[in-house]
Amino acid sequence: MERRSFLKAAAVMAAGAGTGAGLRGAAAQPAPGETAAFPDGFLWGCSTAAYQIEGAVTADGRGPSIWDVFSHRPGRTAEGATGDIACDHYHRYAEDVALMKAAGMRAYRFSVAWPRVLPLGTGAVNPAGLDFYDRLVDSLLGQGIDPWPCLYHWDLPQALQDRGGWLNRDIAGWFADYALAVSRRIGDRARHWAMLNEPSVAAILGHGLGRHAPGLTGRANYAAAIHHQNLAQGQALLALRAAGGTRRQLGTILSLQPVWPVGGLDSNHMAAETWHAAWNRACLDPLLLGEYPDLLAADFAPLTRAGDLETIRQPVDFLGLNYYNRMHQQPDPTGLVGTGYGPAPEGTRVTAMGWPVEPDGIGEMLIDLKERYGNPPVYVTGNGGAFPDPPGPNGRVEDQDRIAYLRGHLLWAHKAIDDGANLRGYFVRTLLDGFEWAEGYTRHFGLVQVDRKTMKRTPKASYHWYADLIRRNGIVV
């Protein structure tokens, strides 16, 4: 479907989005009491990020990251929170792996902290930093869990930021060298590798709007951060493929959220197209089509040198899809690219983050990948909701809102598979309540509660629900 008519159809159906109706009709479901079964071999796991859970920010030679510096600046995070301790996963990883094992998870997507491996970003490797990931990988494999390292989840070494960070074109080579250093240590055991996590989010929130580390602003900074992450991804894919032959499965992870015009109005259509280009297509199109979207051509032309798009357009063995909600856009001359957020359809529920709960959007995005981008192998590598979930009188967290959120999204993912989407697995975000970036510890996404004083892990009702789903390989309707 051509994009403009696609958006118009989406707008007509917008009123039903909050209740699970949507663009492609109600999710096909088995009869009550039956199970919506996923394909044999469907992979179930969870996702985390190093700075959100590891802590131990000065242990064993780790250097500071941009998030260490950013979070220690007054007013940058809720309640002045930092990741200094986080969930202390660095010391408690065995306990966390045991939680994954008990739930039946077969894969774990974690991120490697660049400043733990290369404290200065380049140069001498820190063996003690790599030792931690050695131990983690061995622990996972010992429990029958496949390690899925992600090489970059926003914690750039501050030493590289001091040299321009993602605004410096040289970072593409620095990143490829770092990728090789990690692969030389754990590449004999880790088979699935993601290059980046959500480069558009790092570029928009960290370099365009200043809400995340390193706190930069401006459209030019956004564009440079996008292009240099795309280029770094391409160079790392080339380097790892050359070093590892065909044994490894190499991919990357993108935040992909459908964009709709507020109220379905024609006057908001161009704003939706522009934000779709900035958030989604600026990463998707160079990787899978070898081009930047026309709407942003003027932004990327000064940055793009001969051969760049050929370097960026590397084959990937899988694409990681992180989905949370649709984005409803309208014109805003003060916005990063001349657009701004508007309300979701009336009656749409929201999470504690204020994000609309629109589970059919995950199916919409999977079908878009099928129809526009040739149906690449996809894993949902990040999907979950933040909800207020205090313990009940018996100490158990009955997070039924989170269960409903996950259930709804998985039913739409199931329907997308029936419609031909090449979806092969699902990683819930996330295992532990950890450091939620600018929101600090005020927002909870975890299946497991973490006591901030004692670090005690307490599985929530959603943890047990997810474990049951994995055992069944399906959802009881």
N, C-alpha and C positions, 0 to 999 in steps of 0.2 A: 504494500500500500504506500502510495506517495506520501511524503511526510506531512504536507499541509492537510490532506484529507484525513490522515491518521489522527492528527491533533483535533480536527473538527469532530470526528467520530468519538474521540476520547472525551471531548468537552460535553457532547450530548449525553454521554453516559455518566457524567461526573457525579450526579446526585446519588448514585448508588455505591460510590467508591468506598465509603466508610463502613458499609455493612457487608462487604465481600462481593457485591455485584460489581460489574465493571466492563471494561472495553470489550472483552471477548465473551461476555455472558457469564452466568453463574458457574462456579467451579463444579465440574462433574464429580459426583461423589457416589460411592457404593451406598447400598441401603443401610439404614441405622443398624449398628451392631456388627456390620461387616468391616473389613480392613482395606484401606487404600494402600495397596502393597507397592513398594518401590522395586525396580528391577533387581534381579540377582546380581550380587557384587556391588551394589550401590554402597558408596563409602560414607561412613558416619564418623564425625570427629568434632573437634572444637578448635577455636582460634584464640590466641593471645598476642600481646606485644611486649617486647622487652621492657621498655620504660614503664609500662603500666603495672608490671607485676614483679620484676626482678629485685628491685632495691639494690643494696650493696654497691652504691654508686662510686665509692672510692676503693672498693676491695680489689686486691690482686692486680693492681696496676691499671685499672680502668681510668680512662681520661674523661673529662667533662663533655657532655653533649649540649646541643642547643636547648634541649628541654630542661637540663639542670640549670642553666643560666636563666632561661625565660621564667621558669616556675619560681625562682628565688627573687624575682623582681616584684616589688609590692604592687598589688592590684591586678596581677596577670592571671591568677587562678582563684577559684572560689575558696574562701577561708585561708588563703595563702598556702594551700597544699602543695607538696612537692612529691616527687617519686623517690626520695632518698631511701625510704624503707619499702614503700609500696606494699606488696604481699610477701616480701622476703622470700620469693620463689628461688632466689639464688642459693639459699641454704635449705629450703624446704621442697625442692623440686621432686624428690622421691615421693613425698606425701601426695603431691599434686598428680604425679603420674599414676599413683595407686588409685586416686579418685577416677581418673580417666579409665583405667582398667576395670574398675568395679562397675562402671556404667556401660562397659562393652564397646567403648570407642576404639576405632581401628586406626585413627590417624590424628596427628596433632600438628597444627600449623602454629609455629612459634616464630618470633623474629630474633635475628642475631643482632646484638648491639655493636655497631661499627666501632664506637670508642672503647669497647672492651677488647676488641681484636687489634685495633690500630689506634692507640691513644692519641696520636697526633694526626690521624686520618690517613697518613701515608708513611712510608719508611718501615721502621722495624716493627715486626709482628710481636705482640705480647703473648707468649706461650701460655701464661696462666689464664688469660682470658679465654683462649681457645679450649683450655682444659675443661672449663665449665660446660661448654657445648659438647665436648667429648663425653663427659659424664652423663649429660642429659640424653644424648642420642643412644648411648648404651643402655640407660635405664628404660627408655621407651621401647627399644627393640627387645629387651629382656621381658617386657610385658606384652609383646605382640602388637605394639603400636608403631605405625609407620611415621617416621619424622618428616615433616614438611617445613624445612627452614625457609623463611622469607628474609632476604638480605637487607632490606631497608624498610623500617616502619617509623620514620620521622625523627630518629635520634641521631642526627648528623653530629660528628665530632665538632666541638666548638672551635678547635684548631683550624678546621677547614672553613667554618663560617668566617673566621678572621681573615681568610684568604678569598672571601667572596661567596663561599658556599655554592648554592645552586645557581647563582648569578654568574659564576665563573665557568666558562666552557671547559676548562681543564678538568672539571670534576668528573666528566665522563670517563676519562682514563683512570682517575683515582678510584672510581667505583669499580671498574673492571679489575684493577689490581687487588682491591679488597675482596671481591668475589672469588678470585682465584686463591687468595690466602685462606679463606674459609673452606673452599672446596678441597684444598689439599689436605685439610685435617679431617673433615667429616664426609667428604664426597664418596668415600668407599662404602659408606653405610646409608647415607641419605639419598634417596632416588628421585624425589620430587623437590624442585627448587623454584621458588617465586623470587623474581628480581626486586620488585617494588610493591609497596602497599599504598594504594590510593594516591598516586601522584597528583591528581587534580585537587585533592583536599589539601595536600601539603602546599601546593602552589597558591590556591585561592585563600585558604585561611591563614597560612603562614607567611605568604609573600605578597598577597594582594590586599587582604583585609586586616592583617596584623593581629588576629585573634589567637593564633597559635605561634609557636616558635618558628622562626626567629623574630617574629613581630614586625615584619616589613609590610609596606603598603604600596599600592600603585599598580596600574594595569601593565606597565612595562616590566615590572618585577615579576608579576604573575606569568607573563608570556615567557620570560627568560627561564623561570623555574620549571615551567612545563617542558619547554624545548630541551633543556639540558637534562632533565630526568628521562625524557624519551630517548635522548642520545645515549645517556649512561646505560639505560636498559638494553639498548641495541648492542653496545660495545660489550656489556657483560654477557649477553646471550652468545655473541660470537666467541668470546674468550672461553666460556664454560663449555660450549659445544666442541671447540677445538681441543680442549683439555680432557674432556670426559667421554668423547666418542658418542655412541648412541645409547649408552646405558641409562643416562639420566633423562628424566622428564623435566623440561624447562618451560616455565611460563611466567606470568605476572598477574597482579591483582589490581583491579580497577573498581572504584566506586561508581556504579552505574545506576542512576535514578531517573526514571521517566520525567519529563518536564511538560507540564500542561499550562495553557493560558488561563489565568484567573477568570473564573466564571464562564469559560468557553468563548469569551468575546474576541471578535476579530481584531479589535484594537490592542489586544494583549498577545496576539499570535507571534509577532516578530520578537517580542521580549522572550517568549518561551523558546523560540528557535535559537536566539542568541545565547541564552543560558545553557541550552542543550549543547550548543557548540562548545562553549567554554568549559562546562563541567564534564561532559561525556565524550564528545567527538574529538576534542583536542588531544585525547590520549588514544581513543579507539582507532580513529581514521589513519593516523600515521603508522600505527602498528599493523593494522590489518588491510589497509587500502593504499598505504604509501603516499598519503597526502594530508594536508591540514584542511579543515572546513573553510569554504569560501568566505563565510561571515567573519573569520578571524585572519584572513590572508594578510592583511596589512600589519597585524601584530607579529606574525611569525616570519614574514619575508626577510626582515633585516637580520634575523638570527640564523637563518637557514643557509648553510654553505653547500657547495656542490658535494654530492655524495651523502649528505646527512640523511635524507629520506630513505636511501638504500640501506644505510646502516640501521636506521630505526625499524624498518620493515623486515624484521627477522621472523622466521617461522617459530611458532610456539606450540608446544605439545598440549598445553591447556591454558585456559583463561580463568582466572579467579574473579568471581562476581560478588561484590559486597553491595547488598541492597537493604535499605531501611525505610524509605518513603518516597513518594513522588515529590516534586518541587513545583510549586504553583507560582508562576511569574507574571509580572506586569511591568510596564515601563517605569523607570526610576532614574532620572538624570544624574543622581548622586551615586548610583550603584557602580560596582567595579566595571561592568561592561554595559551600563545603561539600563539595567534591569533590577528588580527587587522582588522579594517574596510577598505574596498575598495570601489570603485565606484559602484553605482547602474547602471542598464542598460542605455546605451546612450539614451538621450532624456527624462529621467525621471525628472519631475519637483521636486523642493525642497521647503520646507517652510522656514520661516525666521530663524528657528533653524538649517537649513541645512539638515533637515530630508527628505528623499525621500517621495514623495506622491505616494503611492502604495495601492489604496483602495481595490484591490482584496485580499490583504494580510489579511484583517479582516475576509473574508470568508474562506480563507485558514486555519486560526487559529481555527475558529469555527468548521470546518469540522475535523480538527485534534483532537479537544476535543471530537467530536462525535465518531471518529473511534478508537482512541487510549485509551480514558479514560472513555468510557461508556456513553457519552452524558449527562453529568450532567446539571442541570438547570443553565443557564448562563445569566447574565446581563452584557452588555457592560457598565462598570462603569467609563470609561475614554477614550474619543476619541475627538480630536479637533486639530486645527492647529494654529500656530503662523504666522501672516502675518503683514507686515507694512500697517496700515490702518488709516492714518491721516484723520481728518474731511475734508469734501469738503467745497466749498464756502458757502453752506447753513448750515454748522455745522453738517450735517448728515454723519455718517461713512458708506460709501457704500462698505462694505467688501465682494465683490463678490468672491474673492479667497476663503474666509472661507466658504461661502455658497457652492461653488463648491466642496470643500474638504468634507464637511459634507454630501452633497448630494451623492457624489460618494461612500463614505463608507457605507452610509445607504442602497444604492441600492445593494451593495454586501452583506450586512447583511441580507437584504430581500431575496436575492437569497439563502443564506445559510439556512434560515428557510425553503424555498421551498425544499432544499436538505436534510431536516431532522434535522438540528441543533436545539437544545433545547434552543433557545434564547427567553427571556421573557421580556426584557426591554432595554432601552438605556438612559444613563446619559451623556449629553454633557459635555465636559470639555472646558471651564468652564463658570460660570456666569459672573464674573468680571475680568477685567484686574488687576492682582495683582502682588505680589512678585514672580518672576519666578526663585526661587532658585539661582544658581550661575549667572544667566543672569540678576538678579535684576529686574528692571522695563523696560528693553530694549526690551523685547519680550512680545507680547500680544496674549493671547488665549481667551479672554473673548467675550461673546455676548454683554457685556455692558462695555462701556468705563468709566474709573474713572479718573477725573481730579486730578492730583497729589497735587495741591494746595488747592482746595476747596472740594475735595471728591465728587463733583457732579457726579451722575450716568447718562449716556446718552446711551440708547439702540442703538445698531448698526442695520444695515439692516439684519444681520444674526439673531438677536433676533426676529425680526418680521417674518422672514422666518421660524424660528423654531416654533414660536407660531402658524403659519398657518399649518405647518406640524402636530403639535399636534392636532389641531382642526380637521384635515382631517383623522388623524391616518394613514397617508400615504404620499407619495411623488408624486407630479404631474410630469409626465415624459414629 
